[in-house]
């Protein structure tokens, strides 16, 4: 799971997660990890955040979460091409 998604669900703010992590992880580090998919945190940081979030360290993902997938709805009427043909 993505760090930002878990953090919002469980702590709300980056500051609250920073205070809950042991050893403490700086709020600006959490911010950087949430924004930068290329960030390479130390294993100590990954473990501290994973423990605070209650997930295995290997499951933690960094960078912005992907946008939600939009569901397509069924057609509601003729397309504009079909309307011209009629």
C-alpha positions as CSV (number, residue, x, y, z in Angstrom):
1,X,0.0,0.0,0.0
2,X,1.1,3.6,-0.6
3,X,2.4,5.5,2.4
4,X,0.1,8.4,1.8
5,X,-3.0,6.3,1.6
6,X,-2.2,4.5,4.8
7,X,-1.2,7.7,6.6
8,X,-4.4,9.4,5.8
9,X,-6.5,6.4,6.8
10,X,-4.8,6.0,10.2
11,X,-3.2,9.3,11.3
12,X,-4.5,12.1,9.1
13,X,-1.5,14.3,9.2
14,X,2.1,13.8,8.4
15,X,3.0,15.2,11.8
16,X,0.9,12.7,13.6
17,X,2.6,9.8,11.8
18,X,6.0,11.4,12.4
19,X,5.3,11.5,16.2
20,X,3.9,7.9,16.2
21,X,6.9,6.3,14.5
22,X,9.7,4.9,16.6
23,X,12.4,5.9,16.1
24,X,10.9,9.2,15.0
25,X,10.8,10.0,11.3
26,X,10.8,13.7,10.4
27,X,7.7,15.2,8.9
28,X,9.6,16.5,5.9
29,X,11.0,13.0,5.3
30,X,7.4,11.7,5.2
31,X,6.4,14.5,2.8
32,X,9.4,13.7,0.5
33,X,8.5,10.0,0.5
34,X,4.9,10.7,-0.4
35,X,5.8,12.9,-3.3
36,X,8.8,11.3,-4.8
37,X,8.5,7.8,-6.3
38,X,12.2,7.7,-6.8
39,X,13.0,8.3,-3.1
40,X,15.2,5.7,-1.5
41,X,14.6,5.8,2.2
42,X,16.9,3.9,4.6
43,X,15.7,0.5,5.8
44,X,15.4,2.0,9.3
45,X,13.0,4.6,8.0
46,X,10.9,2.0,6.1
47,X,10.7,-0.2,9.2
48,X,9.8,2.7,11.5
49,X,6.9,3.8,9.2
50,X,5.7,0.3,8.6
51,X,5.5,-0.5,12.3
52,X,3.6,2.7,13.0
53,X,1.2,1.9,10.2
54,X,0.9,-1.8,11.2
55,X,2.0,-3.2,7.8
56,X,4.9,-5.4,6.7
57,X,7.9,-3.2,5.5
58,X,7.9,-4.9,2.2
59,X,4.4,-3.8,1.4
60,X,5.0,-0.1,1.8
61,X,5.1,1.9,-1.4
62,X,6.4,5.4,-1.9
63,X,5.5,8.2,-4.2
64,X,2.1,9.5,-5.1
65,X,-0.7,6.9,-5.2
66,X,-2.1,6.3,-8.7
67,X,-5.3,8.2,-9.5
68,X,-8.6,6.3,-8.9
69,X,-9.9,4.4,-11.9
70,X,-13.0,5.8,-13.3
71,X,-15.8,3.4,-14.2
72,X,-17.3,3.8,-17.6
73,X,-21.0,3.9,-17.8
74,X,-23.1,2.3,-20.5
75,X,-24.1,4.4,-23.5
76,X,-27.0,6.7,-22.9
77,X,-28.1,7.3,-26.5
78,X,-26.8,7.4,-30.0
79,X,-23.3,8.7,-30.5
80,X,-22.9,11.9,-32.5
81,X,-21.8,9.9,-35.5
82,X,-25.0,7.8,-35.3
83,X,-27.1,10.9,-34.9
84,X,-25.8,12.4,-38.2
85,X,-26.5,9.2,-40.1
86,X,-30.2,9.1,-39.1
